[in-house]
Amino acid sequence: MSALRRYGVALALTLAAPAVFAPAAQAQDKPPAALTQRDHPAYADLYAAMEEAVDQRQVIESAMSAMSAQFAATPEFAQAEAASPGVIEEIVSGLRPVFTAQSERVRLLYRPANIALFARTFTPEEATTVAAFYRSDLGRKLMGNLSRTYVPTDTLAAAGSTGTVSRDNVDADLDRAVNAAVGGMTEEDMIAMGKMALANPALLKLNRLTGAVKEIRVQMENEQLTADEQKQIETVIIDVLTRRFQK
């Protein structure tokens, strides 16, 4: 493997995870004064660039597909599906808007802390450089790949069986998706990213966020549903089962 390609692979792996799982702030030593400009618009713009790079609709669709598989693996729902084909698909379709709204709520909940972490990691100029990558054709290609390959199989299985998502569950889902996303890049893509890494060292500083990204994702996955969200979920399931089986 050429040196440029090695740099490209390192950059791709580094850039992928934070854009899907933007991390919340972690306790750290007091940063240098130059990195305390938390209100600088460059940090909010970096967060926006990361969000723009991810196809959130595709991420939701992948999550709903994984949810369908989890329903099908549950004996009670498997029996219901056998008795009334399509019942799982109808339930998941009804749950889609609920979980789309819940996902947005959680992302907004962690947004201020995300921006604070960027301010402790990058200078405003570095944040602008990283944001430019996420908005580039190459950055969008990488994140488009990641949007398609991320499927929370382990996360949903854990949530359904134990009610708690672990770091191992998050690692498994994210590592699978990142490796597949990078695998979808061409040799030319990797060399181009290697050149970017050499020209813009700030891009590789995102590697410092990887641990925080995964730890915060654990917290996000274990975020409790609101009473209203829980009620909406129960209503969807009860309504579908009632229509299907109480005729």
C-alpha positions in Angstrom: 0.0 0.0 0.0 1.4 3.4 -1.0 2.1 6.0 1.7 -0.6 8.3 0.2 -3.2 5.5 0.2 -2.3 4.8 3.9 -2.9 8.4 4.8 -6.1 8.3 2.8 -7.4 5.2 4.6 -6.5 6.8 8.0 -8.3 10.0 7.0 -11.4 8.2 5.8 -11.6 6.1 9.0 -11.1 9.3 11.1 -13.7 11.4 9.3 -16.4 8.8 9.1 -17.5 8.2 12.7 -17.8 11.8 14.0 -20.2 12.8 11.2 -22.7 10.1 12.0 -22.3 10.2 15.8 -21.4 13.8 16.6 -20.0 13.6 20.2 -21.0 15.5 23.2 -18.4 17.2 25.4 -16.3 15.2 27.8 -14.5 16.3 30.9 -11.0 17.4 29.9 -8.1 19.5 31.2 -8.4 23.2 30.5 -7.5 23.7 26.9 -5.2 26.4 25.5 -6.7 29.9 25.4 -6.6 29.8 21.6 -9.2 27.0 21.6 -11.7 28.5 23.9 -13.6 30.6 21.3 -16.8 28.6 21.8 -19.0 31.1 20.2 -17.1 31.4 17.0 -19.4 30.5 14.1 -16.9 28.1 12.6 -17.8 25.5 15.2 -21.5 25.6 14.5 -20.7 25.6 10.8 -18.6 22.4 11.2 -21.5 20.7 13.0 -23.8 21.8 10.2 -21.4 20.5 7.6 -21.3 17.1 9.3 -25.1 16.9 9.5 -25.4 17.9 5.8 -23.0 15.2 4.8 -25.1 12.4 6.3 -28.3 11.2 4.6 -30.4 11.1 7.7 -33.3 9.7 5.8 -31.2 6.8 4.7 -30.0 6.3 8.3 -33.6 6.2 9.5 -34.6 3.7 6.8 -31.7 1.4 7.7 -32.8 1.6 11.4 -36.3 0.8 10.5 -35.2 -2.2 8.4 -33.2 -3.4 11.4 -36.2 -2.9 13.6 -38.3 -5.0 11.2 -35.8 -7.8 11.6 -35.9 -7.5 15.4 -39.7 -7.7 15.4 -39.5 -10.8 13.1 -37.1 -12.4 15.6 -39.5 -11.9 18.5 -41.7 -15.0 18.9 -44.9 -13.0 19.6 -44.5 -10.8 16.5 -43.3 -13.7 14.4 -46.6 -15.5 15.2 -48.6 -12.4 14.4 -46.8 -12.1 11.1 -47.5 -15.8 10.3 -51.2 -15.2 11.0 -51.5 -11.9 9.3 -48.7 -11.3 6.7 -47.5 -7.7 6.5 -48.4 -6.8 10.1 -44.7 -6.1 11.0 -44.3 -3.9 8.0 -47.4 -2.0 8.9 -46.3 -1.5 12.5 -42.8 -0.3 11.4 -44.3 2.1 8.9 -46.5 3.5 11.7 -43.4 3.9 13.9 -41.2 5.6 11.3 -42.4 9.2 12.0 -42.2 8.6 15.8 -38.6 7.5 15.6 -37.7 10.1 13.1 -38.9 12.8 15.5 -37.2 11.1 18.4 -33.9 10.9 16.5 -34.1 14.6 15.7 -34.9 15.4 19.4 -31.8 13.5 20.6 -29.5 15.2 18.0 -30.7 18.6 19.0 -30.3 17.7 22.7 -26.5 17.1 22.1 -25.8 19.9 19.7 -24.5 22.5 22.1 -22.1 20.0 23.7 -20.9 18.9 20.2 -20.0 22.5 19.3 -18.2 23.0 22.6 -16.1 19.9 21.9 -15.1 21.1 18.5 -14.1 24.4 20.1 -11.7 22.6 22.4 -10.3 20.5 19.6 -9.9 22.9 16.7 -9.0 26.5 16.1 -11.7 28.4 14.0 -9.5 28.1 11.0 -9.1 24.3 11.4 -12.8 23.9 11.9 -13.4 25.7 8.6 -10.9 23.3 6.9 -12.7 20.2 8.3 -16.1 21.6 7.3 -14.9 22.2 3.8 -14.0 18.5 3.5 -17.4 17.3 4.6 -18.9 19.6 1.9 -16.5 18.4 -0.8 -17.5 15.8 -3.4 -15.1 13.4 -1.9 -16.5 14.0 1.6 -20.0 13.6 0.5 -19.1 10.4 -1.3 -17.6 8.9 1.9 -20.5 10.0 4.0 -23.0 8.8 1.4 -21.4 5.4 1.7 -21.6 5.5 5.4 -25.2 6.5 5.4 -26.0 3.4 3.3 -23.8 1.0 5.3 -24.8 2.0 8.8 -27.3 -0.5 10.2 -27.8 -0.6 14.0 -28.3 -4.4 14.2 -26.4 -4.9 17.4 -27.8 -1.8 19.0 -31.4 -2.7 18.4 -30.9 -6.3 19.4 -29.4 -5.2 22.7 -32.2 -2.6 23.3 -34.8 -5.2 22.6 -33.3 -8.0 24.7 -31.8 -6.3 27.7 -33.1 -2.7 27.4 -29.5 -1.4 27.6 -27.1 -0.6 24.8 -23.4 -1.2 25.5 -20.2 0.3 24.1 -19.5 -3.1 22.4 -22.9 -2.9 20.6 -22.1 0.6 19.4 -18.6 -0.4 18.4 -19.8 -3.4 16.4 -22.4 -1.4 14.4 -20.2 1.6 13.7 -17.0 -0.3 12.9 -18.9 -2.5 10.4 -20.4 0.6 8.7 -17.1 2.6 8.6 -15.1 -0.3 7.2 -17.8 -0.9 4.5 -18.0 2.8 3.7 -14.2 3.0 3.3 -14.2 -0.1 1.2 -16.6 1.6 -1.2 -14.0 4.3 -2.0 -11.8 3.9 -5.1 -8.0 3.8 -5.1 -8.0 7.3 -6.6 -10.3 8.4 -3.8 -7.9 7.0 -1.2 -4.9 8.7 -2.8 -6.7 12.0 -3.0 -7.6 11.8 0.7 -4.0 11.0 1.5 -3.0 14.2 -0.2 -5.6 16.1 1.8 -4.4 14.6 5.1 -0.8 15.7 4.3 -1.9 19.2 3.2 -4.4 19.7 6.1 -3.3 18.0 9.3 -6.4 19.4 11.1 -8.4 16.7 9.4 -6.6 13.9 11.3 -7.3 15.7 14.6 -10.8 14.3 14.4 -9.2 11.0 15.5 -9.1 12.6 19.0 -12.9 12.5 19.0 -13.4 8.8 18.2 -13.6 7.6 21.8 -15.9 10.4 22.8 -18.0 9.7 19.7 -18.6 6.1 20.8 -19.2 6.8 24.5 -21.7 9.5 23.7 -23.4 7.3 21.2 -24.0 4.8 24.0 -25.7 7.6 26.0 -27.7 8.6 23.0 -28.9 5.1 22.4 -29.9 4.7 26.0 -31.7 8.0 26.1 -35.1 7.4 27.6 -38.2 7.9 25.4 -40.4 10.7 26.6 -43.8 9.8 27.9 -45.4 11.1 24.8 -43.1 9.1 22.5 -43.8 5.9 24.5 -47.5 6.5 24.2 -47.3 7.1 20.5 -45.4 3.8 20.1 -47.9 1.9 22.1 -50.8 3.4 20.2 -49.3 2.5 16.8 -48.8 -1.2 17.9 -52.2 -1.5 19.6 -54.0 0.1 16.7 -52.4 -2.2 14.1 -52.9 -5.3 16.1 -56.5 -4.3 16.8 -57.3 -3.7 13.1 -55.6 -7.0 12.1 -57.0 -9.4 14.8 -60.2 -8.0 16.1 -62.4 -8.1 13.1 
